[in-house]
């Protein structure tokens, strides 16, 4: 950064940033907004039977396809896949709105999950292509904070829509928003191929799709997601055992294929970098805490405090407001402080919020007494979450950014399922019917969440050390000639070497 250039507090406004944030918001909101309308769906087109499959099919399709689409975007380009994702998501929302029965709705939800995977897998790569240096960190931070906040806001939004217009409104709202996003994408996305186009390293091998690996990944993640979303009160069955064996066998076969594939869906060598592994663990833990913790906190608001669904949703607003604001602060801090310390500090603050809530909640606690701990939860999540995305991109070669985005989204989806299932088991051990039992269950969930936040602090400060994360390159406008003795090879200032480059880059970087 030049001496005359003032440090930024917000990323430069651009159509790409607006597009990525808006489309990601659509996808994240749809993860939870439909759950609000399940009772209405069950009564209308499921003849009173459980309609949970409407949520499961979307999560399975999205979680199973995101990694595959992310890898394909590195080879085939961002624009076409992103446009296809928005188009499929919008058209399948129309099909869901008009669904005459549960089977139709589930098929539409599978297609919707496929479109959502294409949108999520291309978000980070599009921002990485559009911005550089500090501007890139701020843009990714804004994206991550907005996506998390949108997920927390979804229950309120979904409750208002479902209560006012019926369950079909939660799908119909995607139609004008999806059409607007598609029109904006046509206008602002560059027509040039993405980082992994024809000139991607590796030539023809880099452009070949790993279809066997993709199929095994879909099978493994799909089976694992179905297993995590099974009702906790249902006894274990032979079918569950078969699903577990399928998930383990498919996952093991996927890893074996990735070690031999010339153009793998997931480059396993990325996980040999401690900073990358630490960032991925932080993503997983973040979603476990955010989604899993919020589910049972909202249950406490409604059944423990007797609040209406809208009131319970409104009481969650301190979390997503603090998340948005402090996400930008976190993205700014990693330019001046070691990223591991920033991320660790964020998780520490989040853990304090969880611990304070666990100590405060009772069936008679006034709502205003919970605002400060909720703000701490959101602020800590913003400080920790936004830099994690930037670190993951910074330690990855440019031609692998789509793959990284797919990994982040896949782990986020898995974290949501793991968090809901695992913390649900904790809740079941202590909770039950009645305000006092619900409060005890929520208190246990919050206590475990505080402990997991402490684990996340250790992961961040141990694996994401200052020597393991390269300094970011300045934005193009601020770049000047590097000193002769420190001049990097063009295109490698901000990344670790690719698998093809071997390990020699590590030693040479250490000597620099």
Residue pairs with C-beta under 8 A, 6 or more apart in sequence:
1 7
1 134
1 474
1 478
2 478
2 480
5 478
7 134
7 332
7 335
8 134
8 135
8 138
8 332
9 138
9 328
9 332
10 138
10 142
10 328
11 17
11 131
11 135
11 138
11 139
11 141
11 142
12 131
12 135
14 130
14 188
15 184
15 187
15 188
16 126
16 127
16 130
16 188
16 189
17 127
17 130
17 139
17 142
17 143
18 184
19 126
19 181
19 184
19 185
19 188
19 189
20 123
20 126
20 127
20 143
21 142
21 143
21 146
21 147
22 177
22 180
22 181
22 184
23 82
23 86
23 119
23 123
23 181
23 185
24 119
24 120
24 123
24 143
24 146
24 147
24 150
25 146
25 147
25 150
26 89
26 119
26 174
26 177
26 178
26 181
27 62
27 89
27 116
27 119
27 120
28 147
28 148
28 150
28 151
28 154
29 150
29 151
29 153
29 154
29 157
29 158
30 58
30 112
30 116
30 154
30 174
31 58
31 59
31 62
31 151
31 154
31 416
32 151
32 154
32 155
32 158
33 154
33 155
33 157
33 158
33 161
33 170
34 54
34 55
34 58
34 158
34 170
34 171
35 55
35 155
35 158
36 154
36 155
36 158
36 159
36 161
36 162
36 170
36 309
37 158
37 161
37 162
37 167
37 170
38 51
38 52
38 54
38 55
40 162
40 166
40 167
41 51
41 54
41 102
41 105
41 167
42 48
42 49
42 50
42 51
44 167
45 99
45 100
45 101
45 102
45 105
46 102
49 102
51 102
52 229
52 231
53 102
53 106
54 102
54 105
54 106
54 109
55 229
56 225
56 226
56 229
57 106
57 109
57 110
57 113
58 109
58 110
58 112
58 113
58 116
59 113
59 225
59 229
59 413
59 416
59 417
60 110
60 113
60 221
60 222
60 225
60 226
61 109
61 110
61 111
61 112
61 113
61 114
61 116
61 117
62 113
62 114
62 116
62 117
62 120
62 409
62 413
63 113
63 221
63 222
63 225
63 410
63 413
63 414
63 417
64 117
64 217
64 218
64 219
64 221
64 222
64 225
65 113
65 114
65 117
65 118
65 218
66 117
66 120
66 121
66 406
66 409
66 410
66 413
67 121
67 217
67 221
67 265
67 266
67 403
67 406
67 407
67 409
67 410
68 117
68 214
68 217
68 218
68 265
68 406
69 81
69 85
69 117
69 118
69 121
69 122
69 406
70 121
70 122
70 125
70 402
70 403
70 404
70 405
70 406
70 407
70 409
71 209
71 210
71 214
71 264
71 265
71 266
71 402
71 403
71 406
72 81
72 209
72 402
73 81
73 82
73 121
73 122
73 125
73 194
73 196
73 402
73 405
74 125
74 194
74 195
74 196
74 200
74 206
74 399
74 400
74 401
74 402
74 403
75 196
75 197
75 200
75 206
75 207
75 208
75 209
75 263
76 193
76 194
76 196
76 197
76 207
77 192
77 193
77 194
77 196
77 197
78 122
78 125
78 126
78 129
78 189
78 194
78 402
79 185
79 189
79 190
79 191
79 193
79 194
81 118
81 121
81 122
82 118
82 119
82 122
82 126
82 185
82 189
83 182
83 185
83 186
83 189
84 115
84 118
85 114
85 115
85 116
85 117
85 118
85 119
85 122
86 115
86 118
86 119
86 178
86 181
86 182
86 185
87 115
87 182
88 111
88 112
88 114
88 115
88 118
89 112
89 115
89 116
89 118
89 119
89 174
89 178
90 115
90 174
90 175
90 178
90 179
90 181
90 182
91 111
92 108
92 109
92 111
92 112
92 114
92 115
93 108
93 112
93 171
93 172
93 174
93 175
93 178
94 171
94 175
95 104
95 107
95 108
95 111
96 105
96 108
96 109
96 112
96 171
97 168
97 171
97 172
97 175
99 105
99 108
117 409
120 405
120 409
121 402
121 405
121 406
121 409
122 402
122 405
123 143
123 405
124 140
124 143
124 389
124 393
124 401
124 404
124 405
124 408
125 194
125 195
125 401
125 402
125 405
126 189
127 136
127 139
127 140
127 143
128 136
128 140
128 393
128 398
128 401
129 190
129 194
129 195
129 401
130 139
131 138
131 139
131 475
132 473
132 474
132 475
132 476
132 494
133 472
133 473
133 474
133 475
133 476
133 478
133 494
134 335
134 472
134 474
134 475
135 475
136 390
136 393
136 472
136 475
137 331
137 332
137 334
137 335
137 387
137 390
137 394
137 472
138 328
138 331
138 332
140 331
140 386
140 389
140 390
140 393
141 327
141 328
141 330
141 331
141 332
141 386
141 387
141 389
141 390
142 327
142 328
142 331
142 386
143 389
144 327
144 385
144 386
144 388
144 389
145 323
145 324
145 326
145 327
145 328
145 382
145 385
145 386
146 324
146 327
148 290
148 320
148 323
148 327
148 381
148 382
148 385
149 320
149 321
149 323
149 324
150 320
151 290
151 291
152 290
152 294
152 316
152 319
152 320
152 323
153 313
153 316
153 317
153 320
155 298
155 309
155 312
155 313
155 316
156 310
156 313
156 314
156 316
156 317
158 170
159 309
159 310
159 313
160 310
161 169
161 170
161 173
162 169
162 170
163 309
163 310
165 172
194 402
195 398
195 399
195 401
195 402
196 206
196 207
196 399
196 402
198 207
200 206
200 207
200 399
201 399
201 498
201 500
202 262
202 263
202 500
205 262
205 263
206 263
206 399
207 263
208 262
208 263
209 263
210 257
210 258
210 261
210 263
210 264
210 265
212 257
212 261
213 254
213 257
213 258
213 261
213 264
213 265
213 266
214 265
216 250
216 251
216 253
216 254
216 257
217 250
217 254
217 265
217 266
219 246
219 250
220 246
220 247
220 248
220 250
220 251
220 253
220 254
221 410
221 414
223 243
223 244
223 246
223 247
223 250
224 247
224 251
224 414
224 417
225 413
225 414
225 417
226 243
227 240
227 243
227 244
227 247
228 414
228 417
228 418
228 420
228 421
229 417
229 420
229 421
230 240
232 421
232 424
232 425
232 428
233 428
254 265
254 266
255 268
257 264
258 264
258 265
258 266
258 267
258 268
259 268
265 403
266 403
266 406
266 407
267 400
267 403
267 498
267 499
269 499
270 276
270 396
270 400
270 403
270 404
270 407
271 277
271 280
273 395
273 468
273 496
274 463
274 464
274 465
274 468
275 339
275 391
275 395
275 463
275 464
275 465
275 468
275 469
276 392
276 395
276 396
276 496
277 463
278 340
278 391
278 459
278 460
278 462
278 463
278 464
279 388
279 389
279 391
279 392
279 395
279 464
280 392
280 407
280 408
280 411
281 456
281 459
281 463
282 343
282 347
282 384
282 388
282 456
282 459
282 460
282 464
283 388
283 389
283 392
283 408
283 411
283 412
283 415
284 411
284 412
284 414
284 415
284 418
285 347
285 415
285 452
285 453
285 455
285 456
285 459
286 381
286 384
286 385
286 388
286 412
286 415
286 456
287 411
287 412
287 413
287 414
287 415
287 416
287 419
288 415
288 416
288 418
288 419
288 422
288 423
288 452
289 350
289 354
289 381
289 419
289 449
289 452
289 453
289 456
290 381
290 419
291 415
291 416
291 419
291 420
292 416
292 418
292 419
292 420
292 422
292 423
292 424
292 445
292 449
293 354
293 377
293 419
293 423
293 445
293 446
293 449
294 316
294 319
295 420
295 423
295 424
296 423
296 424
296 427
296 441
296 442
296 445
296 446
297 316
297 357
297 442
297 445
297 446
298 312
298 313
298 316
299 427
299 438
299 441
299 442
300 361
300 438
300 439
300 442
301 307
301 311
301 312
301 315
302 308
302 309
302 312
303 435
303 438
304 361
304 363
304 435
304 438
304 439
304 442
305 363
305 365
305 367
305 435
306 435
307 315
307 367
315 367
315 370
315 374
316 374
318 371
318 374
318 375
318 378
319 374
319 375
319 377
319 378
319 381
320 378
321 378
322 374
322 375
322 376
322 377
322 378
322 379
322 381
322 382
323 378
323 379
323 381
323 382
323 385
324 382
325 379
325 382
326 346
326 378
326 379
326 380
326 381
326 382
326 383
327 382
327 383
327 385
327 386
328 382
328 386
329 382
329 383
330 342
330 343
330 346
330 382
330 383
330 384
330 385
330 386
330 387
331 386
331 387
331 390
333 342
333 383
333 387
334 342
334 387
334 390
334 391
335 472
338 464
338 465
338 466
338 469
339 387
339 390
339 391
339 464
339 466
339 469
340 460
340 461
340 462
340 463
340 464
340 465
340 466
340 469
341 460
341 461
342 383
342 384
342 387
343 383
343 384
343 387
343 388
343 391
343 460
343 464
344 384
344 456
344 457
344 458
344 460
344 461
345 383
345 384
346 379
346 380
346 381
346 382
346 383
346 384
346 385
346 387
347 380
347 384
347 453
347 454
347 456
347 457
347 460
348 380
348 453
348 454
348 457
349 376
349 379
349 380
349 383
350 376
350 377
350 380
350 381
350 384
350 453
351 380
351 449
351 450
351 451
351 453
351 454
351 456
351 457
352 373
352 376
352 380
352 450
353 373
353 374
353 375
353 376
353 377
353 378
353 379
353 380
354 373
354 377
354 446
354 447
354 449
354 450
354 453
355 446
355 447
355 450
356 372
356 373
356 376
357 370
357 373
357 374
357 377
357 446
358 443
358 446
358 447
358 450
360 369
360 370
360 373
361 370
361 439
361 442
361 443
361 446
362 439
363 435
363 436
363 439
380 453
384 456
384 460
389 408
391 464
391 469
392 404
392 407
392 408
393 401
393 404
394 469
394 470
394 472
394 494
394 495
395 468
395 469
395 470
395 495
395 496
396 403
396 404
396 495
396 496
397 495
397 496
397 497
397 498
398 491
398 495
399 498
400 498
423 445
423 448
423 449
426 441
426 444
426 445
426 448
427 441
427 442
427 444
427 445
428 441
429 441
429 444
430 437
430 440
430 441
430 443
430 444
431 437
431 438
431 440
431 441
431 442
431 444
432 438
432 441
470 493
470 494
470 495
470 496
470 509
471 494
472 494
473 479
473 493
473 494
474 480
481 487
482 488
486 512
492 505
496 505
496 506
497 503
497 504
497 505
497 506
